Amino acid sequence: MIDSTFSWLVATTLDVSLLIAAVWLIQATMARWLSPRFTYALWCLVVVRLVLIDVPSLPGGGLADTASDSTMGRRSALNHTGLIGSGFDSGSSNTPRRDSVVPQINTPPVIASEPARAATRSGSRPIALDPDADPPVATSSAATVSPRKSKPIVAATSGVAATRQAEDTATSLSWTAVLMVTWMLGALAIIAMMIGREFTFRRRLQHQRSPASKRVVDLVGAGCRTLGISHTVDVAISSLIASPAISGVRRPVLILPPEAEAFCDADQRNIVLHELAHVKRHDVAANWIFLLIGAIHWFNPLVRLSLTKLGEARETLRDFDALAAQPGTDPMRYAQTILELVTRTHTRRDPSPVVGFLRSGGEAKRRILMIRSFDRASGYRSGLIGLAVLVVLGWASLTRADRTVAETSPVAKDRTIVVERQDAVPTWRSSLEQKLAQTHIEVHFDDMSMVDLVAFVQGVTGVNFVMTDNVHEYSAPNISSKSISVLQILRRAFATSDLEYSLYNGAVFVGERGDVLHHYDLRLYNVADLVDLEEPEQGENLAELVTQVVGMHTEAWDRDDAQIRYWRGLLCVTQTDQLHDDVHRFLNMLLRKGADAAPMPSWRLEIEKKFAQKTNIEFDDLPLGEALGFLSQIAGLNIVLDQEFEEDSISLKLGDVTVGQALQWICTLRHLRTTFDEGIIFLSVRARTEVRVYDVADVLPVVRPSKDGSHLTIDIDIENENRDQLANLISETIRPESWHESYCEVHFFGESLVIVQTEAVHSEIEAFLASMRRALR
């Protein structure tokens, strides 16, 4: 939250500073051609940019493009999942053994320099159990807490220093947090001061006011009728102010200094119409908004200066409104009213953030000069010039020209593939999924049977489990974690065995692969936006691509009940509910061409912050489980290691390294890869793969149309050859050894590149495509 707010504040400050400089330059060079209305509108652009949270992305914007290449974060990710979104491949026959893993294929635990990228999972943070109660721990002999056999062997001074350094890091504020706290305190102090000034002023006004003369009251009533103001505007005479002003949002009050009672009728009429123009345009409410914006950006003097210029332009615009309400009035007579106020009243700082008629002699001079050009400023030429300047500057400042094709793609991000037909989701299913995902416990499973594990999970969650007889023959993997959801336990337990589970008829059904019953649903996906209805072959290719990408490492498409067919713009899919979710997500990725980037979840950001902590380690033939336990303790991480590596030993000595670097070295030496799943770091021989879609239309060679009689045709063979060349270039350039694994693939669908790879390789592919785009411009 702090990082995102700080990033928004910095980006907005840079954008607004450029915009203010542009407006200032335009006003200085084109003042004689711009009317007060368009001058006011130009400064309002600054206000609009200040309050924008997310600048819309439109082609051609310039001033708002403050970020570097954002192509890294403009893609979608679809995790290769098993049943119920499993983060691990569930087919044991496809799981490579440790001796078949290439050492170079390591997914580093943290890549701090990577650009912004979509998270591997975007689900909401799980809801923990009662914080006042101890988390349930298995109490049977098969699920007791297993104490570590030995402590980590570290140098005495190094171990103390590492622990102390971790504690200091955990309690110290980063410079970003310090700046954010300073900014918030300054903004709150300014807001409190403004509210206090207004409260004090309104209280004093109740005791230091006198009624206005009947002549002034009649002028106010006539002015309201002239300007079309339906509600009553009260009038008061008070020495608290030095210049006529309007106070109050809901019940506006026109406050006049005592000197104004002696003015002639023409001067009083000009003053009243000017102030009533403020009432009609709701300038008091707008003034509070401007003051609030100024308080938020109190550190930027350019913002304060622009708000001052905005106020001056607004006062001149209200002068023009008052003149327009009096047809035939000589503008110079109105200018004499301003001179009368300068000479017969004194100017001082207003005791309240009210809208005043006159604040300084310099302002009076500028307004008189503008009033002299009233007739010329109202002409059509001034209006056309001002409108052109406003449109161009608004387009340049309030849009961002991202360099990614996904941003300029004609396919809107909010478009989605419509499901024309599907079965209703039973209520028991939602309740069961919620219990599995949101129940978090602390576990230490060691030499536990699968039956005991299932019985333990059933006791903790209250969820019904049904098992086939052959489940008794299987052992559960060793799992040790401080906090892990029941769903993650099931994923881990079934990832490396020949067992599977499904949600069926109100219970979790567990059995060997092929023996478990699944609920199959026939859904019709409207894919008319993805294929040409006149080319049935495209729909058949789409169906084949879905089977190659979604659920490819499970037996989901080999079952008799699973079907996928294409018919006239409809993709007819019979699958389980879990696979349907992945199919729908993948089709939307193709429709949006990877343009819907998901923000990195908070738990992942927290992990990367913990990775940045510094430490010293000295492991001397230490069991790998204990080495990782040491890192977990000093950084507060939740690391779960594949059971077959628990007793492997490691020798490693590193000084002044981050926890992330230390973990990366451990993974490199032991040929392990990391997988992040809802706050837990799993280490195993296989990293979770993701499906991402890249729009590469701008990097493909342009195929020149050739004339064929009276028609223009494109050589399809050349198109396919170009796509194959790009696919080969990526697979042979980016981690070429990683593409030898069976689960890493590259496909083309139209001008979209569909890649199945690990998160680390995807990051390199994004950087590679971004560099290619820059080079080809």
Buried (B, 14 or more C-beta within 10 A) or exposed (E): EEEEEBEEBEBBBBBBBBBBEBBBEBBEEBEEBBBBBBBBBBBBBBBEBBEBEEBEBBEEBEBBBBBEBBBBBBBBBBBBBBBBBBBBBBBEEBBBEBEEBEEEBBBBBBBEEBBBBBBBBEEEEBEEBEEEEEBBBBEEEBBBEBEEEEEBBBBEEBBEBBBEBBEEBEEEEBEBEEBBEEBEEBBEEBBEEBEEBBEEBEEBBEEEBEEBBEEBBEBBBBBBEBBEBEEEBBBBBBEBBBBBBBBBEEEBBBBBBEBBBEBEEBBBBBBBBBBBBBBBBEBBBBBBEBBBBBBBBBBBEBBEEBBBBBBBBBBBBBBBBBBBBBEEBEBEBBBBBBEBBBEEBEBEEBBBBBBBBBBEEEBBEBBBEBBEBBEEBBEEEBBEBBBEBBEEBBBBBBBBBBBBBBBBBEBEBEEBBEBEEBEEEBEEBEEBBEBBBBBBBBBBBBBBBBBBBBBBBBEBBEBEBBBEEEBEEBBBBBBBBBBBBBBBBBBBBBBBBBBBBBBBEBBBBBBBBEBBEBBBBBBBBBBBBBBEEEEBEBBEBBBEBBBBBBBBBBBBBEBEEBBBEBEEBBBBBBBBBBBBBBBBBBBBBBBBBBBBBBBBBEBBBEBBBBBBBBBBBBBEEBBBBBBBBBBBBBBBBBBBBBBBBBEBEBEBEBEEBBBBBBBBBBBEBBBBBBBBBBBBBBBBBBBBBBBBBBBBBBBBEEEEEEEEEEEEEEEEEEBEEBBEEBBEEBBEEBBEEBBEBEBBBBBBBBBBBBBBBBBBBBBBBBBBBBEBBEEEE
